[in-house]
Amino acid sequence: MNIAEMEDFLAREFPQVAEDFRIERSDADGIGVRLRVADRHLRPGGTVSGPSMFALADVAMYLAVLARIGPRALAVTTNCNIDFMRRPAATDMLGEARVLKLGRQLAVGDVLLYSEGMAPPVARASLTYSIPPRG
């Protein structure tokens, strides 16, 4: 799937969150997704909340998998582990996802999360997706 197809898919299948995300790039190395941070994504202390960071990691990996297998709405997260490494800023966040292994039933990958304007990643997520059979 290309960027326009993935954006249309998100808008159709996940209209409740589609506006929060923008796909910045999709290529052989992976996908870059932006979380448009708003007040609802912040926790006390003016930092992006853990659940919002999880959402970015999950959506970025989901799209990285769909970019390779096509529009399969029922691909689901079976595992996610996040290491929160430093305090994120109250700015947009960028998720850089890559698929490390794509099998018939499972996809494994990782996502580095960055606060816009900060060079080092603020978190790293490792995710596994279950891929539904065709048909």
Backbone as CSV, one residue per row, in Angstrom:
resi,resn,N_x,N_y,N_z,CA_x,CA_y,CA_z,C_x,C_y,C_z
1,MET,0.840,-1.178,0.000,0.000,0.000,0.000,0.887,1.245,0.000
2,ASN,0.456,2.250,-0.735,1.194,3.517,-0.711,0.595,4.429,0.363
3,ILE,1.173,5.602,0.538,0.746,6.500,1.608,-0.726,6.892,1.466
4,ALA,-1.154,7.252,0.278,-2.557,7.654,0.079,-3.507,6.505,0.410
5,GLU,-3.176,5.290,0.004,-4.017,4.125,0.306,-4.077,3.866,1.813
6,MET,-2.938,4.009,2.494,-2.926,3.798,3.946,-3.732,4.874,4.666
7,GLU,-3.624,6.119,4.230,-4.402,7.191,4.855,-5.895,6.980,4.640
8,ASP,-6.288,6.567,3.428,-7.699,6.263,3.156,-8.181,5.103,4.024
9,PHE,-7.346,4.074,4.162,-7.671,2.916,4.990,-7.900,3.339,6.441
10,LEU,-6.988,4.142,6.984,-7.132,4.621,8.371,-8.418,5.417,8.550
11,ALA,-8.701,6.315,7.616,-9.902,7.145,7.701,-11.172,6.293,7.645
12,ARG,-11.149,5.245,6.854,-12.317,4.377,6.692,-12.486,3.418,7.871
13,GLU,-11.401,2.773,8.300,-11.473,1.722,9.315,-11.338,2.243,10.745
14,PHE,-10.649,3.369,10.922,-10.396,3.920,12.260,-10.667,5.424,12.295
15,PRO,-11.886,5.839,11.947,-12.169,7.277,11.872,-12.014,7.988,13.220
16,GLN,-12.135,7.237,14.321,-12.040,7.849,15.643,-10.637,8.355,15.968
17,VAL,-9.601,7.850,15.283,-8.226,8.287,15.574,-7.449,8.734,14.341
18,ALA,-8.004,8.545,13.183,-7.253,8.809,11.944,-6.693,10.220,11.871
19,GLU,-7.433,11.200,12.366,-6.968,12.591,12.289,-5.767,12.871,13.187
20,ASP,-5.512,11.994,14.151,-4.365,12.187,15.053,-3.032,11.874,14.380
21,PHE,-3.075,11.129,13.286,-1.842,10.611,12.683,-1.660,11.086,11.247
22,ARG,-0.407,11.272,10.854,-0.070,11.588,9.465,1.122,10.731,9.068
23,ILE,1.007,10.088,7.924,2.104,9.263,7.415,3.076,10.177,6.693
24,GLU,4.301,10.209,7.168,5.311,11.116,6.624,6.139,10.470,5.521
25,ARG,6.372,9.157,5.638,7.131,8.462,4.604,6.838,6.974,4.679
26,SER,7.001,6.320,3.546,6.904,4.868,3.475,7.846,4.422,2.364
27,ASP,8.815,3.588,2.744,9.785,3.103,1.764,10.293,1.729,2.183
28,ALA,11.297,1.228,1.505,11.824,-0.110,1.782,12.380,-0.234,3.199
29,ASP,12.788,0.880,3.798,13.355,0.846,5.148,12.289,0.851,6.238
30,GLY,11.077,1.228,5.920,10.013,1.268,6.915,9.069,2.418,6.672
31,ILE,8.506,2.926,7.764,7.492,3.966,7.662,7.705,4.986,8.777
32,GLY,7.403,6.228,8.475,7.452,7.294,9.469,6.056,7.854,9.670
33,VAL,5.601,7.890,10.922,4.253,8.360,11.240,4.350,9.450,12.303
34,ARG,3.579,10.511,12.110,3.537,11.634,13.050,2.264,11.550,13.883
35,LEU,2.421,11.701,15.201,1.283,11.907,16.094,1.143,13.407,16.272
36,ARG,-0.002,13.928,15.859,-0.278,15.359,16.017,-0.706,15.584,17.469
37,VAL,0.236,15.957,18.293,-0.005,16.061,19.729,-0.914,17.248,20.040
38,ALA,-1.961,16.967,20.815,-2.908,17.979,21.303,-2.984,17.846,22.824
39,ASP,-3.720,18.729,23.448,-3.835,18.695,24.907,-4.284,17.326,25.422
40,ARG,-5.148,16.644,24.694,-5.655,15.344,25.152,-4.566,14.273,25.205
41,HIS,-3.418,14.511,24.564,-2.304,13.555,24.576,-1.319,13.800,25.713
42,LEU,-1.539,14.873,26.479,-0.579,15.253,27.512,-1.001,14.751,28.890
43,ARG,-0.005,14.485,29.708,-0.238,14.114,31.105,0.185,15.289,31.983
44,PRO,-0.145,15.258,33.263,0.317,16.327,34.150,1.841,16.483,34.059
45,GLY,2.286,17.710,34.067,3.706,17.979,33.909,4.068,18.378,32.493
46,GLY,3.072,18.365,31.591,3.303,18.837,30.230,4.149,17.928,29.372
47,THR,3.924,16.623,29.452,4.651,15.665,28.635,3.657,14.711,27.970
48,VAL,4.021,14.145,26.857,3.131,13.219,26.150,2.939,11.971,27.012
49,SER,1.703,11.529,27.129,1.371,10.391,27.986,1.836,9.066,27.386
50,GLY,2.051,8.097,28.259,2.417,6.746,27.823,1.392,6.129,26.881
51,PRO,0.073,6.218,27.192,-0.912,5.660,26.268,-0.862,6.295,24.875
52,SER,-0.569,7.587,24.804,-0.454,8.246,23.495,0.777,7.739,22.748
53,MET,1.867,7.515,23.485,3.080,6.980,22.866,2.844,5.552,22.382
54,PHE,2.110,4.754,23.173,1.751,3.407,22.736,0.938,3.468,21.447
55,ALA,-0.034,4.386,21.398,-0.875,4.504,20.201,-0.019,4.795,18.972
56,LEU,0.944,5.687,19.096,1.813,5.993,17.957,2.617,4.770,17.540
57,ALA,3.207,4.077,18.511,3.986,2.878,18.180,3.104,1.830,17.506
58,ASP,1.911,1.624,18.036,1.006,0.608,17.498,0.538,0.955,16.093
59,VAL,0.130,2.189,15.878,-0.329,2.609,14.543,0.824,2.558,13.540
60,ALA,2.002,2.998,13.949,3.148,2.982,13.025,3.495,1.552,12.599
61,MET,3.510,0.619,13.555,3.830,-0.771,13.182,2.714,-1.385,12.360
62,TYR,1.478,-1.112,12.716,0.331,-1.608,11.953,0.455,-1.174,10.493
63,LEU,0.743,0.105,10.281,0.879,0.612,8.913,2.106,0.046,8.211
64,ALA,3.194,-0.164,8.942,4.387,-0.768,8.338,4.072,-2.179,7.838
65,VAL,3.286,-2.917,8.610,2.885,-4.269,8.192,1.938,-4.185,6.996
66,LEU,0.932,-3.314,7.066,-0.028,-3.187,5.960,0.645,-2.720,4.674
67,ALA,1.673,-1.893,4.794,2.396,-1.452,3.603,2.983,-2.649,2.861
68,ARG,3.264,-3.723,3.590,3.865,-4.923,2.993,2.837,-5.984,2.593
69,ILE,1.709,-6.088,3.332,0.753,-7.183,3.066,-0.549,-6.709,2.441
70,GLY,-0.782,-5.404,2.417,-2.030,-4.888,1.878,-3.057,-4.661,2.969
71,PRO,-4.246,-4.174,2.583,-5.266,-3.773,3.561,-5.933,-4.974,4.242
72,ARG,-5.423,-5.348,5.394,-5.985,-6.463,6.169,-6.370,-5.912,7.537
73,ALA,-7.600,-5.421,7.662,-8.052,-4.733,8.871,-7.918,-5.591,10.119
74,LEU,-7.987,-6.905,9.986,-7.972,-7.769,11.160,-6.578,-8.212,11.587
75,ALA,-5.522,-7.624,11.025,-4.188,-7.832,11.594,-4.213,-7.178,12.971
76,VAL,-3.751,-7.892,13.995,-3.864,-7.375,15.362,-2.546,-7.492,16.117
77,THR,-2.370,-6.609,17.067,-1.203,-6.642,17.943,-1.324,-7.834,18.879
78,THR,-0.280,-8.657,18.934,-0.268,-9.769,19.887,0.715,-9.515,21.019
79,ASN,1.647,-8.606,20.820,2.590,-8.268,21.875,3.166,-6.878,21.621
80,CYS,3.398,-6.151,22.706,4.083,-4.865,22.626,4.863,-4.653,23.909
81,ASN,6.104,-4.262,23.766,6.950,-3.921,24.894,7.559,-2.556,24.607
82,ILE,7.419,-1.623,25.549,7.937,-0.272,25.344,8.952,0.060,26.428
83,ASP,10.093,0.576,25.997,11.083,1.141,26.910,10.983,2.648,26.802
84,PHE,10.589,3.301,27.896,10.541,4.759,27.942,11.915,5.234,28.400
85,MET,12.635,5.935,27.529,14.040,6.240,27.791,14.293,7.656,28.282
86,ARG,13.492,8.598,27.878,13.649,9.978,28.343,12.314,10.687,28.226
87,ARG,12.203,11.791,28.921,10.948,12.540,28.954,10.679,13.187,27.596
88,PRO,9.505,12.890,27.015,9.171,13.533,25.740,8.722,14.977,25.954
89,ALA,8.946,15.780,24.943,8.471,17.161,24.960,6.982,17.185,24.617
90,ALA,6.336,18.287,24.875,4.915,18.450,24.550,4.775,18.949,23.113
91,THR,5.393,18.227,22.189,5.363,18.545,20.766,4.904,17.317,19.997
92,ASP,4.715,17.458,18.696,4.395,16.294,17.876,5.445,15.218,18.098
93,MET,5.007,13.972,17.980,5.931,12.845,18.096,6.027,12.145,16.753
94,LEU,7.188,11.600,16.486,7.441,10.867,15.256,7.766,9.417,15.604
95,GLY,7.137,8.501,14.902,7.408,7.079,15.069,8.051,6.545,13.807
96,GLU,9.227,5.945,13.964,9.954,5.342,12.844,9.883,3.826,13.009
97,ALA,9.059,3.182,12.174,8.804,1.747,12.298,9.493,0.967,11.195
98,ARG,9.952,-0.222,11.559,10.512,-1.134,10.557,10.084,-2.554,10.888
99,VAL,9.780,-3.301,9.852,9.411,-4.703,9.989,10.708,-5.508,9.954
100,LEU,10.953,-6.265,11.005,12.173,-7.068,11.092,11.989,-8.459,10.514
101,LYS,10.774,-9.009,10.660,10.463,-10.334,10.100,8.993,-10.353,9.726
102,LEU,8.734,-10.781,8.512,7.359,-10.908,8.028,7.147,-12.352,7.613
103,GLY,6.323,-13.064,8.379,5.991,-14.444,8.065,4.566,-14.545,7.566
104,ARG,4.077,-15.773,7.431,2.696,-15.977,6.983,1.689,-15.576,8.052
105,GLN,2.035,-15.846,9.335,1.082,-15.598,10.419,1.494,-14.497,11.384
106,LEU,2.789,-14.180,11.438,3.269,-13.173,12.376,4.213,-12.187,11.701
107,ALA,4.164,-10.960,12.183,5.121,-9.931,11.772,5.741,-9.362,13.045
108,VAL,7.053,-9.187,13.020,7.779,-8.655,14.168,8.509,-7.398,13.725
109,GLY,8.457,-6.361,14.557,9.143,-5.133,14.197,9.418,-4.262,15.396
110,ASP,10.030,-3.126,15.127,10.287,-2.177,16.194,9.989,-0.759,15.723
111,VAL,9.794,0.118,16.717,9.477,1.517,16.452,10.304,2.367,17.407
112,LEU,11.005,3.337,16.846,11.665,4.351,17.664,10.768,5.577,17.685
113,LEU,10.545,6.123,18.878,9.687,7.290,19.047,10.543,8.502,19.384
114,TYR,10.267,9.603,18.699,11.018,10.844,18.871,10.066,11.996,19.149
115,SER,10.471,12.905,20.017,9.785,14.186,20.142,10.335,15.093,19.061
116,GLU,9.451,15.767,18.347,9.913,16.676,17.300,10.894,17.688,17.896
117,GLY,12.036,17.825,17.234,13.054,18.763,17.673,14.092,18.170,18.613
118,MET,13.902,16.918,19.035,14.875,16.246,19.898,15.561,15.144,19.095
119,ALA,16.890,15.116,19.123,17.620,14.123,18.337,17.525,12.698,18.895
120,PRO,17.725,12.490,20.184,17.689,11.102,20.665,16.249,10.604,20.800
121,PRO,16.031,9.308,20.603,14.676,8.764,20.772,14.238,8.864,22.230
122,VAL,12.931,9.031,22.430,12.379,9.089,23.787,11.876,7.717,24.234
123,ALA,11.622,6.826,23.270,11.140,5.487,23.606,11.434,4.538,22.450
124,ARG,11.443,3.255,22.802,11.617,2.186,21.809,10.569,1.131,22.089
125,ALA,9.875,0.704,21.040,8.834,-0.317,21.188,9.153,-1.503,20.286
126,SER,8.882,-2.676,20.792,9.001,-3.915,20.036,7.603,-4.505,19.947
127,LEU,7.153,-4.803,18.724,5.784,-5.279,18.541,5.727,-6.528,17.678
128,THR,4.721,-7.359,17.959,4.410,-8.533,17.146,2.954,-8.422,16.720
129,TYR,2.701,-8.672,15.460,1.346,-8.646,14.909,0.955,-10.023,14.402
130,SER,-0.286,-10.399,14.626,-0.859,-11.596,14.047,-1.507,-11.209,12.727
131,ILE,-1.191,-11.951,11.681,-1.712,-11.672,10.351,-2.810,-12.685,10.047
132,PRO,-4.032,-12.223,9.761,-5.118,-13.161,9.488,-4.906,-13.861,8.141
133,PRO,-5.412,-15.091,8.030,-5.301,-15.771,6.740,-6.121,-15.056,5.679
134,ARG,-5.687,-15.150,4.459,-6.443,-14.541,3.346,-7.718,-15.332,3.127
135,GLY,-8.758,-14.592,2.710,-9.996,-15.246,2.326,-10.991,-15.422,3.369
